[in-house]
Every structure is written in structure tokens, then in C-alpha cells.
Amino acid sequence: MPDRFRFPPTPTRPEFNEIGGIGFTDPYQWLEEDSDATLAWEAAQDRLARDLLHTDPPWSLALATARRFNASALHHRPPELHGRRWFVEHVPEGHALPVLDVADSPDVSTTSASARRVLDLAVETAGLPLHEPATMQWQPSPDGGLLAYQFSGPGRESLFRVRDVDSGEVLVDGLPEAGVYRVGWLPDGRRFFVVVVDGERPHRCPGLFQVTLAASGSRPTVCRQDLPSEFPARGVSVSADGRWALAHGPGRPYYVRDLTASDAEWRPFLQDSRSVFRGGIVGDEFIAVTDDGAPRGRVVALPLSGPGRDRSGRRELLPPGDTVLFSITPVGRELVLAELANGATRLRRISCQGAPLGEIPLPEPGMAWPGGGRDGGLVTPAGNGCTFAFSSLTRSPAAYRYDLATERLVPLSEPRAVVADAVTRSGTAHSADGTVIPYKIVARADVDLGTPQPLIVSGYGALNIAWLPAYLFALPAAWVELGGVYVHAHLRGGGEFGTDWWHAARRDTKQRTFDDLHAVATDLIRHGHTTPGRLGVFGYSISALTAVVAVTQRPDLYRACVAALPVLDLLRCGRDPVTMADIVSVDFGDPDDPTDAAVLHRYSPYHQVRDAVDYPAVLLDCGSADRSCPAWHGRKMAARLQRATSARHPVLLRIRQAGHTVETSPDDALLREAEHLAFLIGELGLDVAHEEFPAGTRRMGKWARRNGTATP
């Protein structure tokens, strides 16, 4: 076993800073800039990481397993019924990009004789350099006869069109403003509202247009609508009878319009509230789930007309309860209520008066979500029923339809990857302040949890985002399939248990998120499920910050860490406006404020690295085009840890040509997932009976010796 890895040399160039009243010397500040010296150093680090990660064992096994469970190859949008036409977006066998078919059946697992291709993203973006991913968004008219759609691709502005589904005739070709287009059709299918959001400045008040289609061959009428204030709209929904329109902003409607009134003006709606309202129009009311006065949510109905429409005229359909009420969607004559129960999705049916009508059964604890263009609900209305996608940690996404009349849940597609014998168990830990922290343990049925196992723990705990057991990436399912144990922790700061759960761990109390993770890890060791030598921590985006905080605060508790797309220097992150706007200012604080800076400094991973400490093995995985979590965070952290650690474990840095949420290609995404898996297999000593991975072969040190990258 080598004493130390031979990392690429990293010069120190100390620079003094004073931020928020805190003075510190930064030896690696030069790595923040994409200079020639920085990029050359980065390339050397990346080569070292690739050489180690792509060495057998266990690279071949990791790549084969990741290919089977690769999340990037999975399509997540369920079929939608408009009129009598089913619109089915899917990725055909052998294709990398989605297509849109129109058919008389929603079954995406079979080829319908009536299916016709109406959009093909690969054709639309053919010949363009793929520096950025191409995307496709679409919204049919209520009868399914017309289709509004947009493509955005590398090297060009977003394209917006409306075409006749049967004839292919283009009725609208572009709009006066460029951006991201969100369409709300009126019931007659000849008019629609479209909100144009500035993709570069999403907080700017966007353009809102009403478009009226003319007879064939004539130009449409495009009329700009002026909103009465600067509250930003993000989309428009119209009632089924065509009377009411709501312009939605982040979290709730901001404007209402009576389309039958003579003045037909947009009027403020719910602008005096900071609470969330997610729902839909039923008659002359907006029925919604809100956290106004209820951290776990209640269901209310608000009148759309009259001076008291904001508060005084509301009625309560469902009071707060033990679950977190998330959203409500009108479906037929009923409402489908989406809630979070024990940290997973539950779907219930209720009447428009709030009476219970039953539950929509789901395959297992997991997460449901709708098609595109929804106003926050988790299901898409489809005739006398609804469609949605569903996945769990070990079941990849598939589409489902629930019929209200027959009360049957019908699969519309099969999950491409399932760990057939996976078992989920629940556990709880007590955090430093005594709060009970739930977690889920996922393992194959034949894995003995009474014996210490290679185990990965992951949690989010930020931004009021509900961290549900969904198939977001391949690692959980692949790890469990290979015989490892995966733990999904519900950390404070997330939204799984209501806004109180979020507010309990943000800004000056953010340390509670990390205390919760340490408590779960300690509890898993106490129960004999793992040991510190076999315990890994995994994080993506903000959860990558949590994973690296774990390494710097409790290096004795964890053996390995994978942190993808992290933000790690919480004092100098103010140099990046997108990072501040999207992440830091919302949940962590302002580093220029002395009060916030003092808190941030106490857990900022880059600033809390100590010399001569046995740190765990760490893989920092960054995207060169990531504006939310720029790659310089990983560069500085890798340099600091490589210099400080006294352990014989690697600190690796991978920099990819990728953004924050997507890779430049499916192959790149597969490579990322395989490398994460290979790193954790090697570091946590996962014994796998496989011809390319002999049982008992362990630890990255062996990879290093085979590559000649370690000192003797």
C-alpha cells in the first residue's frame, strides 16, 4: 500500500481576503480563474482521476452496471390525452433524443398502427454542434388538433411554432420576443396565452401575449398584454369553461382575469401573500393547497371574483394533518390530492367539498410527477382519469394511468431497470438537539444487515426541496443490485415534512442539516449495519456540499465521499451572481453580511480543512459549464485536501464539459455514473462475485499501483 498519492503539483499563491468581517489567507485563489495555468493544472488532475477510475478492477463491472441502470437513458414524461388524441413523447430504441407521436392509445410499450410522428428532436437539431443539450417542449390545444411547440438547441435561439397536427401546416412561426415560451390554450382551440420568459434573466417581468389564430393562410393576431405590476408571471392557465384565466408566478397565481367581462383586465391575485398556493380552477373558485398558516399544508377554495378574493372569501376544504399536502389537481368531477407521507408521494381522491373518495395505489414508496406544462400538480388530467410518471430508488421511471370509474391503475410503460429483490426498511436517528431524523435503508433481501456492509448514505436538506426516494440517478439501484446498502436520509432543511422542517435548518441554524447526517451515520454504525471503514457519503449539487461538510467535520466517521457539482467555498461564492441567486442567498446567507459570514465560515468546507488529518477518499466531480455550482469550487477543494490529508486515500478531481443538470450527451452521463460507482466499489470494499471483479479485491490503492501513479 503506498504512503501517499503523487498528485499533480499545486503551487500556493497566498492572497489575503476580508469578507463579512472575516480575514483569511487563500493559498489557492488563483484556481478560481480559467487561466492557462489553471486549465493546465485542471487537465493534469482530470487525467489522474480518469486513469484511476478506469482501471480494472472494478471499472468494467461499474461500467456494465451503470449502463444497465443509467438514469440519463430514461424518459420521464407520461402520455397526455387531448381530445381523443394521445400525445406520447418517448425515446425510440437506438435513439438518443426524444420524439413526439400522436396515437389513439397511450401505451408507449407497443407500436400503434395509428401512431404518427409529429416532432423529432434529432431531426430538428441535426448538424448543430452539441455544446449544450437540445430540448423540446410542447402543448396541444384542448381538442388535440393543434400543437404549440418549441425547440431550443445549441447555437440558436429557441424556436416557437404552432402547427396543425393533421396537415402539418404552420400557423404561427415565431413571436415578437425570444425566450422560453409557456402556453395556456383557451377552450376554443383557436386562442392561447403565451408567456415569454427571458432565459438569461428569469426574474425579469416577461412578455405576455394573447394569440388568435386566423383562417388558413392568414396571419395570426398577436396582442401584447400589460400586467398591472412587476410581479413576474411564468405561465397562464384557463378554466375549462373559458371564463377565468390565472397568470402564475413562482409558487402561486399573481393575476386573475375574467375573460367574459367587458374590460377583461388582469387584476392582482394573492400578491399580498408570500405563501404557496398550488391548484386549479373549479367553477368560480381557485382550489389549492397552501402553507398559509399551515406548515404542512391545507386545502382552501378562493373566490375568483369580488373584492375579497385574496383572503376574506376563502373556505377550507381540508385542515392541516400529519402528512404534507403538496398540490391538488381537478380531474373530472373530483380532485386528486398529492401529499408527502413518510417522505414519499401519496395520491388521494377527494370531492370538491373535501370529502374522501379513496387513494390511488402506487407500486411502492417513491415519487410521482406529471407531464410538462402543469401548474404544480403531480398528475395530468386525462379524460375520466389522470396520467403520471412514477419511480423509486430501485425502480426506474414508468408511466401510469388511473381511471376514476374503474378505480384501476394501468401501467402504460414498463420500467427499464428494477432491482427485483430490493427491500426498503425505515429507521430513525436522534440528532444533536434530540430531533428525530427519519431515514430509509434499501438493500437486497439476501443482504445481512446484522453484519457490517459497504453502505452509502445520502441526503439533501436544503431549499425546501422534498428529497423523495426517486430514481434521479443510477447509483442507488446499481449499488443495491451489486449487494451494497443505500440509505436515503431525510435531513432538516428539505421540504419532506413541511416548511417547519425547512426553516429548522437554514441560515444561522444550517449546522442542523449536517448534525442530522452525522446522527444517521452514527445510528447505522450503532445498529451494526456498517462501520466507519465501510461508510460512504454521496451528494449532488447542494447535497454535495453536505457530503463534503461531512468529510471536513467528521473525517473519522466516513471512508469515502463522492460530491458531484458542489459549492464548497461559502465566503468567496459571492463572486458568482448565479450561485448567490439560485442557492446561497436563499438558504445560507450573504457572505458580505458579518452575521451570516460568521455562520458560513464555521462550516464552509474549503475553510475548515485542517492539515495532517486522515481524510476519507474524495471524488469531486464538476462541470465546466455549470454556472450555479462553478468548477472552481472543486478545483480549490481538491488542491487544499491533497495538501492537507495525511491518509493514504485519493482525492480526485474530474472536470467534465457539462452544465448543472445535464451532460452534453447520454454517453457523458453514463460515464459519470460509472465512475461514481467504480470509486465507491473500490474504496468501500464491495465484494462482488463477478468474473471481472474477484471477491476480496479492494481499495483504490491497488488501482494506483497498477497505474504507477503512487509513490512506493
C-alpha positions in Angstrom: 0.0 0.0 0.0 1.5 3.4 -0.9 2.1 6.0 1.7 0.8 8.9 -0.4 -0.6 9.5 -3.9 1.6 11.5 -6.2 -0.9 14.3 -7.1 0.0 16.9 -9.7 2.0 19.7 -8.1 -0.1 22.7 -7.0 1.7 26.0 -6.3 0.4 28.1 -3.4 -0.1 31.8 -4.1 -1.4 33.3 -0.9 -3.9 36.2 -1.2 -5.4 37.9 1.8 -9.2 38.4 1.9 -11.6 40.2 4.2 -15.2 39.1 3.6 -18.0 39.9 6.0 -15.5 41.0 8.6 -13.6 37.7 8.4 -9.9 37.9 7.4 -8.2 34.8 5.8 -5.4 34.0 3.5 -6.4 31.9 0.5 -3.5 29.9 -1.0 -5.4 28.6 -4.0 -7.5 31.6 -5.0 -5.7 31.6 -8.4 -7.6 28.4 -9.2 -10.8 30.4 -9.4 -9.8 31.9 -12.8 -9.8 29.9 -16.0 -6.3 30.9 -16.8 -3.9 28.9 -18.9 -2.1 27.8 -15.8 -5.3 26.8 -14.1 -6.6 24.8 -17.1 -3.3 23.0 -17.4 -3.4 22.0 -13.7 -7.0 21.0 -14.1 -6.2 18.8 -17.1 -3.5 17.0 -15.1 -5.9 16.4 -12.2 -8.5 15.1 -14.6 -6.1 12.7 -16.3 -5.1 11.3 -12.9 -8.7 10.8 -11.9 -9.6 9.1 -15.3 -6.6 6.8 -15.1 -7.5 5.6 -11.6 -11.2 5.4 -12.1 -11.0 3.5 -15.4 -8.7 0.7 -14.0 -9.9 -2.9 -13.5 -11.0 -3.8 -11.0 -13.6 -2.6 -10.8 -14.1 -0.4 -13.8 -15.6 -3.0 -16.2 -18.2 -4.1 -13.7 -19.0 -0.5 -12.8 -19.5 0.5 -16.5 -21.6 -2.6 -17.3 -23.8 -2.0 -14.2 -24.2 1.7 -14.8 -25.2 1.0 -18.4 -28.0 -1.2 -17.2 -29.2 1.4 -14.6 -28.2 4.6 -16.4 -30.8 7.3 -15.4 -30.0 9.6 -18.4 -31.4 7.0 -20.8 -34.8 7.1 -19.1 -37.6 9.2 -20.3 -39.8 10.8 -17.7 -42.9 12.4 -19.4 -46.2 10.4 -19.3 -48.6 10.3 -22.2 -51.2 13.1 -22.4 -54.8 12.9 -23.7 -56.1 16.0 -25.6 -59.5 15.5 -27.2 -59.3 11.9 -28.5 -55.6 12.0 -29.3 -52.8 10.7 -27.1 -49.6 12.6 -27.3 -46.7 10.2 -26.5 -43.2 11.6 -26.0 -40.6 8.9 -25.9 -37.1 7.9 -26.9 -37.2 5.1 -29.5 -34.8 2.2 -29.4 -31.5 3.3 -30.7 -32.2 7.0 -30.4 -30.6 9.5 -28.1 -33.2 12.2 -28.3 -37.0 12.1 -27.8 -39.7 12.2 -30.4 -43.4 13.0 -30.1 -46.0 10.7 -31.6 -49.8 11.1 -31.8 -51.8 7.9 -31.4 -55.2 6.5 -30.4 -53.6 4.7 -27.4 -51.4 5.8 -24.6 -49.4 2.5 -24.4 -45.9 3.5 -25.1 -44.6 -0.1 -24.9 -46.4 -1.1 -28.1 -46.4 0.4 -31.6 -49.9 1.5 -32.6 -50.9 1.4 -36.2 -52.4 4.8 -35.8 -49.2 6.4 -34.4 -47.8 9.3 -36.4 -44.6 11.2 -35.7 -45.2 14.9 -35.3 -41.9 16.1 -33.8 -38.4 14.6 -33.8 -35.7 16.5 -31.8 -32.8 14.8 -33.6 -34.1 15.9 -37.0 -34.6 19.5 -35.7 -31.1 19.8 -34.3 -29.3 17.8 -36.9 -25.9 19.2 -37.9 -25.7 21.6 -34.9 -22.7 21.3 -32.6 -23.8 19.8 -29.3 -22.1 22.2 -26.8 -25.4 22.4 -25.0 -28.3 19.9 -24.8 -31.2 20.3 -27.1 -34.7 20.4 -25.5 -38.3 20.1 -26.8 -41.5 21.5 -25.1 -45.0 21.2 -26.5 -48.6 21.9 -25.5 -51.6 20.7 -27.7 -54.8 22.5 -28.0 -57.7 21.1 -25.9 -59.1 19.1 -28.8 -55.6 17.9 -29.9 -55.9 19.4 -33.3 -53.2 22.0 -33.0 -49.8 21.8 -31.4 -47.8 24.7 -29.9 -44.1 23.7 -29.5 -40.6 25.0 -29.2 -37.1 23.7 -29.7 -34.1 25.1 -28.1 -30.8 23.8 -29.3 -27.1 24.6 -29.3 -26.1 27.5 -31.5 -29.5 29.1 -31.9 -32.4 30.9 -30.3 -35.4 29.0 -29.1 -37.9 28.4 -32.0 -41.6 28.7 -31.3 -44.3 27.4 -33.7 -48.0 26.3 -33.8 -49.0 23.8 -36.4 -51.9 21.7 -37.5 -51.4 18.2 -36.3 -53.2 16.6 -39.3 -52.0 18.7 -42.2 -48.7 19.9 -40.8 -49.4 23.5 -41.7 -47.5 26.0 -39.6 -50.0 28.6 -38.3 -47.6 30.6 -36.1 -43.9 30.9 -36.8 -42.2 32.8 -34.1 -43.2 35.6 -31.7 -42.1 39.2 -31.2 -39.9 38.3 -28.2 -37.3 35.5 -27.8 -37.1 33.3 -24.7 -38.8 30.3 -23.2 -42.5 30.0 -24.2 -45.2 28.7 -21.9 -48.6 28.3 -23.4 -52.1 28.3 -22.0 -54.9 27.4 -24.5 -58.4 28.7 -24.4 -61.1 26.1 -24.8 -62.0 27.0 -28.4 -58.6 25.8 -29.5 -58.1 29.0 -31.7 -56.7 31.3 -29.0 -54.0 31.0 -26.4 -51.9 33.0 -24.0 -48.2 32.7 -24.1 -45.7 33.9 -21.5 -42.2 34.6 -22.8 -39.6 34.2 -20.1 -36.1 35.6 -20.5 -33.8 32.6 -20.2 -30.9 34.7 -19.2 -32.8 36.9 -16.7 -35.6 34.7 -15.4 -36.6 37.2 -12.7 -37.3 40.0 -15.3 -41.0 40.7 -15.9 -41.6 38.7 -19.1 -43.8 39.3 -22.1 -47.4 38.1 -22.0 -49.2 37.8 -25.4 -52.7 36.6 -26.5 -52.6 35.0 -29.8 -55.7 34.5 -32.0 -55.4 32.1 -34.9 -56.9 33.2 -38.3 -58.1 31.1 -41.2 -55.7 29.1 -43.2 -53.1 31.2 -45.0 -53.8 34.3 -42.9 -51.5 35.8 -40.2 -52.5 35.3 -36.6 -53.3 38.3 -34.4 -50.6 38.7 -31.6 -51.6 41.2 -28.9 -49.3 42.0 -26.0 -50.9 42.1 -22.6 -49.6 44.5 -20.0 -49.6 43.3 -16.4 -50.5 45.8 -13.7 -47.3 45.4 -11.7 -43.9 44.0 -11.8 -44.7 40.6 -10.3 -43.3 38.1 -12.8 -45.6 35.7 -14.5 -44.4 32.3 -15.6 -47.4 30.8 -17.3 -51.2 31.1 -17.8 -54.0 28.5 -17.0 -57.5 28.9 -18.3 -60.7 27.3 -16.8 -62.4 24.6 -18.7 -65.4 26.8 -19.4 -63.2 29.6 -20.7 -64.3 32.2 -18.2 -61.3 32.6 -15.9 -57.5 32.9 -16.6 -54.8 32.9 -14.0 -51.3 34.1 -14.6 -48.9 32.1 -12.4 -45.7 33.3 -10.8 -43.3 31.3 -8.6 -45.4 29.3 -6.1 -48.9 30.9 -6.7 -51.1 32.9 -9.1 -50.3 36.6 -9.3 -53.1 37.8 -11.6 -56.7 36.8 -12.4 -58.8 37.8 -15.4 -62.5 37.4 -16.1 -62.5 36.7 -19.9 -66.2 37.4 -20.1 -66.0 40.9 -18.6 -66.2 43.9 -20.8 -62.9 45.4 -19.5 -61.2 41.9 -19.3 -58.3 43.3 -17.4 -55.6 41.4 -15.4 -56.1 42.1 -11.7 -53.8 41.3 -8.8 -54.5 38.0 -7.1 -52.7 36.7 -3.9 -50.0 39.3 -4.3 -50.3 40.2 -0.6 -49.2 36.6 0.4 -45.8 35.0 0.5 -47.3 31.5 0.9 -47.5 28.8 -1.7 -50.8 28.1 -3.5 -50.9 25.1 -5.9 -54.1 24.1 -7.5 -56.6 24.7 -10.3 -59.8 26.4 -11.2 -63.2 24.7 -10.4 -66.2 26.8 -11.3 -65.7 30.3 -10.0 -63.1 29.3 -7.4 -59.4 28.6 -7.3 -58.9 25.4 -5.2 -55.4 25.0 -3.9 -53.0 23.5 -1.4 -51.4 26.3 0.7 -48.9 26.5 3.5 -50.5 29.8 4.6 -50.8 29.3 8.4 -50.2 25.6 8.0 -46.6 24.4 7.6 -47.8 21.0 6.3 -50.5 22.5 4.1 -54.3 22.8 4.0 -56.7 22.8 1.1 -58.7 26.0 0.5 -61.1 27.4 -2.1 -60.7 31.1 -3.0 -63.3 33.1 -5.0 -62.1 34.4 -8.3 -64.5 37.4 -8.3 -65.3 40.1 -5.9 -63.1 42.3 -3.7 -62.5 39.6 -1.1 -60.9 37.1 -3.5 -57.5 37.2 -1.7 -58.5 36.2 1.8 -61.8 37.0 3.3 -63.9 34.8 1.0 -61.9 31.6 1.2 -63.3 28.4 2.6 -61.3 25.4 4.0 -61.8 22.0 2.4 -59.2 20.1 4.3 -57.5 21.2 7.5 -53.8 20.5 8.3 -52.9 17.0 9.2 -50.0 14.7 9.8 -48.9 14.5 6.1 -47.5 17.3 4.0 -50.1 18.4 1.4 -48.3 19.3 -1.8 -50.7 20.1 -4.6 -54.2 19.5 -5.9 -55.4 18.9 -9.5 -59.0 18.9 -10.8 -59.7 15.6 -12.6 -63.2 15.1 -14.0 -65.6 16.0 -11.2 -63.0 15.2 -8.5 -59.8 16.5 -7.1 -56.5 14.5 -6.9 -54.6 15.5 -3.8 -50.8 14.9 -3.8 -49.2 14.6 -0.4 -46.0 13.5 1.2 -46.5 10.7 3.7 -43.4 9.3 5.5 -41.2 11.1 2.9 -42.8 9.6 -0.2 -45.6 10.6 -2.6 -49.2 9.6 -1.8 -52.2 10.4 -4.2 -55.7 10.7 -2.8 -59.0 11.5 -4.3 -61.4 14.0 -2.7 -64.6 15.7 -3.7 -64.8 19.4 -4.5 -66.2 19.7 -1.0 -63.3 17.9 0.6 -64.9 14.5 1.2 -62.6 11.5 0.9 -63.1 9.3 -2.1 -60.2 6.8 -1.9 -56.5 6.5 -2.7 -54.6 6.0 -6.0 -52.4 2.9 -5.3 -48.7 3.3 -6.2 -46.3 0.5 -6.8 -44.1 1.2 -3.7 -42.7 4.2 -1.7 -41.4 6.6 -4.3 -42.2 9.8 -6.2 -44.9 10.7 -8.8 -44.7 13.6 -11.2 -46.8 14.9 -14.2 -46.2 15.8 -17.8 -44.9 19.2 -18.9 -46.9 22.4 -18.6 -48.6 21.6 -15.4 -49.3 24.2 -12.7 -47.6 22.5 -9.9 -49.8 19.4 -9.7 -48.3 15.9 -9.7 -50.8 14.3 -12.1 -52.0 15.2 -15.6 -55.8 15.1 -16.3 -56.7 12.6 -19.0 -60.5 12.2 -19.6 -62.1 10.5 -16.7 -58.7 9.9 -15.1 -55.1 11.0 -15.0 -51.6 10.0 -16.0 -48.3 10.4 -14.2 -44.8 9.0 -14.1 -43.5 7.2 -11.0 -40.2 5.9 -9.8 -38.4 4.8 -6.6 -34.8 4.4 -5.6 -34.6 0.9 -7.3 -37.4 1.2 -9.9 -36.7 3.4 -12.9 -39.5 5.8 -14.2 -42.5 4.4 -15.9 -45.9 5.9 -17.0 -49.2 5.0 -15.4 -52.9 5.9 -15.9 -55.5 5.8 -13.2 -59.2 5.5 -14.3 -61.7 7.1 -11.8 -64.6 4.9 -13.0 -62.9 1.5 -12.7 -60.5 2.6 -9.9 -57.7 0.8 -11.7 -54.0 1.8 -12.1 -52.8 0.7 -15.5 -49.1 0.7 -16.4 -48.5 2.5 -19.8 -44.9 1.5 -19.9 -42.5 -0.8 -18.1 -39.6 0.4 -16.0 -36.3 -0.3 -17.9 -34.4 -1.1 -14.7 -35.7 -2.7 -11.4 -33.9 -4.3 -8.6 -36.4 -7.1 -8.2 -35.5 -8.3 -4.7 -34.9 -4.8 -3.1 -36.3 -4.3 0.3 -36.9 -0.9 2.0 -36.7 -0.6 5.8 -37.4 2.5 7.9 -35.1 3.8 10.6 -34.8 6.9 12.9 -31.9 8.6 14.5 -31.7 11.4 17.1 -29.9 14.5 16.1 -27.7 16.6 18.3 -30.6 18.6 19.6 -32.8 15.5 20.1 -34.9 15.8 16.9 -35.9 12.5 15.4 -34.5 12.1 11.9 -36.1 9.5 9.6 -34.2 7.5 7.0 -34.8 4.6 4.6 -32.5 1.6 4.3 -32.5 -0.1 0.9 -30.8 -3.4 0.3 -31.3 -6.7 -1.4 -33.4 -9.2 0.5 -30.3 -11.6 0.9 -28.1 -8.9 2.4 -27.5 -9.5 6.2 -27.9 -6.1 7.9 -26.7 -7.6 11.1 -23.2 -7.8 9.6 -21.4 -4.5 8.7 -21.9 -3.8 5.0 -20.5 -1.3 2.4 -23.0 1.4 2.8 -23.7 4.8 1.1 -25.8 7.5 2.8 -27.2 10.5 1.0 -29.5 13.4 1.9 -30.4 16.8 0.6 -31.7 19.1 3.4 -31.9 22.4 1.6 -34.1 24.9 -0.3 -37.4 23.4 1.0 -37.0 20.7 -1.7 -38.6 17.4 -0.8 -35.9 14.7 -1.0 -38.1 11.8 -2.1 -37.0 8.3 -2.9 -37.0 8.7 -6.7 -34.8 7.4 -9.5 -32.8 10.5 -10.0 -29.5 8.8 -10.9 -28.2 5.3 -11.3 -26.1 5.0 -8.2 -28.8 3.8 -5.6 -30.2 1.0 -7.8 -26.8 -0.1 -9.2 -25.2 -0.2 -5.7 -28.1 -2.2 -4.2 -28.0 -4.6 -7.2 -24.4 -5.3 -6.6 -25.1 -6.1 -2.9 -24.4 -2.8 -1.2 -26.7 -0.9 1.1 -28.1 2.5 0.3 -29.6 4.9 2.9 -31.9 7.8 2.0 -31.8 10.3 4.8 -34.5 13.0 5.4 -32.4 15.9 6.7 -33.8 19.1 8.0 -33.6 21.9 5.5 -35.5 19.9 3.0 -39.3 20.0 2.3 -40.3 16.4 3.1 -42.1 17.3 6.3 -43.3 20.9 5.7 -42.0 24.4 5.9 -41.1 24.0 9.6 -38.7 21.2 8.6 -37.1 23.6 6.1 -36.9 26.6 8.5 -35.4 24.4 11.2 -32.1 24.2 9.3 -31.3 27.3 7.3 -29.1 30.4 7.7 -28.0 30.6 11.4 -29.3 27.0 12.1 -27.8 25.4 9.0 -25.5 23.2 11.1 -28.5 21.1 12.0 -28.5 19.6 8.4 -25.0 18.3 9.0 -25.8 17.2 12.5 -28.7 15.2 11.1 -26.4 13.4 8.6 -23.8 12.6 11.3 -26.6 11.3 13.5 -27.9 8.9 10.8 -24.4 7.7 10.1 -23.8 7.1 13.8 -27.1 5.2 14.1 -26.3 3.0 11.2 -23.0 2.1 12.8 -24.6 1.5 16.2 -27.0 -1.0 14.7 -24.2 -2.9 13.1 -25.2 -2.2 9.5 -21.8 -0.7 8.7 -18.5 0.6 10.1 -16.6 3.9 9.6 -14.3 1.9 7.3 -17.2 0.9 5.0 -19.3 4.0 5.1 -19.5 6.4 2.1 -21.4 9.6 1.6 -22.8 10.8 -1.7 -24.2 14.2 -2.8 -25.3 16.0 -5.9 -25.5 19.8 -6.2 -26.4 21.3 -2.8 -26.3 17.8 -1.2 -22.7 17.6 -2.5 -22.0 20.5 -0.1 -23.5 18.4 2.7 -21.4 15.4 1.7 -18.1 17.4 1.8 -19.1 19.1 5.1 -19.4 15.6 6.5 -15.8 14.9 5.4 -14.4 18.0 7.0 -16.4 17.8 10.2 -16.2 14.1 10.9 -13.4 12.5 8.9 -13.4 9.7 11.4 -16.9 8.7 10.6 -16.7 8.3 6.8 -14.5 6.3 4.5 -15.3 7.8 1.1 -17.2 10.7 -0.4 -18.5 11.4 -3.9 -19.5 15.1 -4.4 -20.9 16.0 -7.8 -21.4 19.7 -8.8 -20.5 21.1 -5.4 -20.4 24.6 -3.9 -17.6 24.5 -1.3 -16.2 28.0 -0.7 -19.1 29.8 1.0 -17.2 33.0 1.6 -15.9 33.7 -1.9 -19.0 32.3 -3.7 -20.3 35.9 -3.8 -18.2 36.4 -6.9 -20.8 34.3 -8.8 -24.2 36.0 -9.2 -26.0 32.8 -10.3 -24.7 30.9 -7.3 -25.9 33.6 -5.0 -29.3 34.0 -6.6 -30.0 30.2 -7.0 -28.6 28.8 -3.9 -26.7 30.7 -1.3 -28.8 33.8 -0.6 -32.0 31.6 -0.3 -30.8 29.1 2.2 -27.4 30.0 3.6 -27.0 33.8 3.9 -24.9 36.6 2.5 -21.2 36.3 2.9 -20.8 40.1 2.9 -23.0 40.3 6.0 -20.9 39.8 9.1 -23.5 37.8 11.0 -24.1 35.5 8.0 -20.3 35.3 7.2 -19.5 34.1 10.7 -22.0 31.2 10.4 -20.9 30.3 6.9 -17.2 30.3 7.9 -17.9 27.7 10.6 -19.0 25.0 8.1 -17.6 26.2 4.7 -15.7 23.0 3.7 -12.8 24.8 2.0 -12.2 26.9 5.0 -12.5 24.1 7.5 -9.8 21.7 6.0 -7.1 21.1 8.6 -3.5 20.0 7.9 -2.3 16.5 8.9 -5.7 14.9 9.2 -6.6 11.4 7.9 -9.3 12.5 5.4 -11.5 10.0 3.6 -11.2 9.2 -0.1 -12.9 12.0 -2.0 -14.1 12.3 -5.6 -15.0 15.9 -6.7 -17.0 15.9 -9.9 -17.5 19.3 -11.6 -19.0 20.7 -14.8 -17.0 23.3 -16.7 -20.2 24.9 -18.0 -22.0 24.9 -14.6 -23.0 28.4 -13.7 -24.8 27.5 -10.5 -22.0 25.4 -9.0 -18.9 26.5 -10.9 -15.9 24.2 -11.3 -13.5 26.4 -9.3 -15.1 25.2 -6.1 -13.9 21.7 -6.9 -10.5 22.8 -8.0 -9.7 24.7 -4.8 -11.1 22.0 -2.6 -9.1 19.3 -4.4 -5.9 21.3 -4.0 -6.5 22.0 -0.3 -7.4 18.4 0.6 -4.5 16.9 -1.4 -2.1 19.2 0.5 -3.7 18.6 3.9 -4.5 14.9 4.1 -2.2 12.5 5.9 -4.2 9.5 4.8 -3.4 7.0 2.0 -6.6 7.7 0.3 -7.1 9.5 -3.0 -8.5 13.0 -3.5 -9.6 13.1 -7.2 -10.9 15.9 -9.4 -13.0 15.3 -12.5 -14.0 18.2 -14.7 -16.5 17.5 -17.5 -17.9 19.5 -20.4 -21.3 19.7 -18.7 -23.8 22.1 -17.1 -25.6 21.8 -13.8 -28.5 19.4 -14.7 -27.5 17.7 -17.9 -24.5 16.3 -19.7 -23.5 17.2 -23.3 -24.5 13.7 -24.3 -26.0 10.5 -22.9 -22.6 8.8 -23.1 -21.1 11.5 -20.8 -23.9 11.0 -18.3 -23.2 7.2 -18.4 -19.5 7.8 -17.8 -20.2 10.0 -14.8 -22.4 7.4 -13.2 -20.0 4.6 -13.9 -17.1 6.5 -12.4 -19.0 7.3 -9.2 -19.9 3.6 -8.9 -16.3 2.4 -9.6 -14.9 4.8 -7.0 -17.2 3.6 -4.2 -16.8 0.0 -5.1 -13.1 0.3 -4.8 -13.0 2.4 -1.7 -15.7 0.8 0.4 -14.6 -2.8 -0.4 -17.8 -4.0 -2.0 -17.2 -7.8 -2.6 -18.9 -8.8 -5.8 -18.9 -12.3 -7.3 -18.0 -11.4 -10.9 -15.5 -12.7 -13.4 -14.0 -9.3 -13.9 -14.1 -8.4 -10.2 -12.7 -11.2 -8.0 -14.1 -11.3 -4.5 -11.9 -9.7 -1.9 -10.3 -7.2 -4.4 -10.5 -3.9 -2.6 -9.3 -0.3 -2.3 -8.1 2.3 -4.7 -4.6 1.7 -3.6 -4.5 -1.3 -5.9 -5.7 0.8 -8.8 -2.9 3.3 -8.1 -0.2 0.7 -8.0 -1.4 -0.8 -11.3 -1.3 2.6 -12.9 2.0 3.6 -11.5 0.5 6.8 -10.0 1.6 6.3 -6.4 4.9 6.5 -4.7 6.3 3.2 -3.4 
